[in-house]
């Protein structure tokens, strides 16, 4: 009986992990769409570069931070540096 109970618990863990992973992927896809829309609206010439970055970023928090940076970029040169991860850390200077 204990073995069946362990199997049920393992199955519940698998379902929970699958649900969390699905939720994370859905969140990531939504952030990718927002990211592309922001770049397209503000810096359309950087769209190809942005699509490439969106495809390789798999951390929702990282993508969220990049959306904010692109949203507040003063010009395309600054936005491009964010997309290429060339920005300097202001805390170091």
C-alpha positions as CSV (number, residue, x, y, z in Angstrom):
1,X,0.0,0.0,0.0
2,X,2.9,2.3,0.8
3,X,4.4,1.8,-2.6
4,X,1.1,2.9,-4.3
5,X,1.0,6.0,-2.1
6,X,4.6,6.9,-3.1
7,X,3.6,6.5,-6.7
8,X,0.7,8.9,-6.3
9,X,2.9,11.4,-4.6
10,X,5.5,11.1,-7.4
11,X,2.8,11.5,-10.0
12,X,1.5,14.6,-8.2
13,X,5.1,16.1,-8.1
14,X,5.5,15.4,-11.9
15,X,2.2,17.1,-12.6
16,X,3.1,20.1,-10.5
17,X,6.5,20.5,-12.1
18,X,5.0,20.1,-15.6
19,X,2.4,22.8,-14.7
20,X,5.1,25.2,-13.4
21,X,7.2,24.6,-16.5
22,X,4.2,25.2,-18.8
23,X,3.4,28.4,-16.9
24,X,7.0,29.6,-17.2
25,X,7.0,28.9,-20.9
26,X,3.8,30.8,-21.4
27,X,5.2,33.7,-19.4
28,X,8.3,33.7,-21.5
29,X,6.4,33.6,-24.8
30,X,4.3,36.6,-23.6
31,X,7.4,38.5,-22.7
32,X,9.0,37.7,-26.0
33,X,6.0,39.2,-27.8
34,X,6.0,42.3,-25.7
35,X,9.8,42.7,-26.2
36,X,9.4,42.4,-30.0
37,X,6.5,44.9,-30.0
38,X,8.5,47.4,-28.0
39,X,11.5,47.2,-30.2
40,X,9.4,47.3,-33.3
41,X,7.6,50.5,-32.1
42,X,10.7,52.3,-30.8
43,X,13.6,51.0,-32.9
44,X,12.3,49.1,-36.0
45,X,15.8,48.9,-37.5
46,X,16.9,46.8,-34.6
47,X,14.0,44.3,-35.0
48,X,16.2,41.5,-36.6
49,X,18.7,41.7,-33.7
50,X,15.9,41.8,-31.2
51,X,14.3,38.7,-32.6
52,X,17.5,36.8,-32.3
53,X,18.0,37.9,-28.7
54,X,14.4,37.0,-27.9
55,X,14.9,33.5,-29.3
56,X,17.9,32.8,-27.1
57,X,16.9,34.4,-23.8
58,X,15.2,31.7,-21.7
59,X,15.0,33.6,-18.4
60,X,11.7,35.6,-17.9
61,X,13.4,38.0,-15.5
62,X,16.3,38.7,-17.8
63,X,13.9,39.4,-20.7
64,X,11.8,41.6,-18.4
65,X,14.9,43.7,-17.5
66,X,15.8,44.0,-21.2
67,X,12.2,45.2,-22.0
68,X,12.6,47.9,-19.4
69,X,16.1,48.9,-20.8
70,X,14.8,49.1,-24.4
71,X,11.8,51.0,-23.2
72,X,13.9,53.8,-21.6
73,X,16.7,53.8,-24.2
74,X,17.4,57.3,-25.4
75,X,18.4,56.4,-28.9
76,X,19.0,53.4,-31.2
77,X,22.7,53.3,-30.3
78,X,21.9,52.8,-26.6
79,X,19.2,50.2,-27.4
80,X,21.6,48.3,-29.7
81,X,24.2,48.2,-26.9
82,X,21.5,46.7,-24.6
83,X,20.6,44.1,-27.2
84,X,24.3,43.2,-27.6
85,X,24.9,43.2,-23.9
86,X,27.5,46.0,-24.3
87,X,26.2,48.3,-21.7
88,X,28.5,49.1,-18.8
89,X,27.5,48.4,-15.3
90,X,27.0,51.8,-13.7
91,X,27.8,50.4,-10.2
92,X,31.4,49.6,-11.3
93,X,32.3,53.2,-12.4
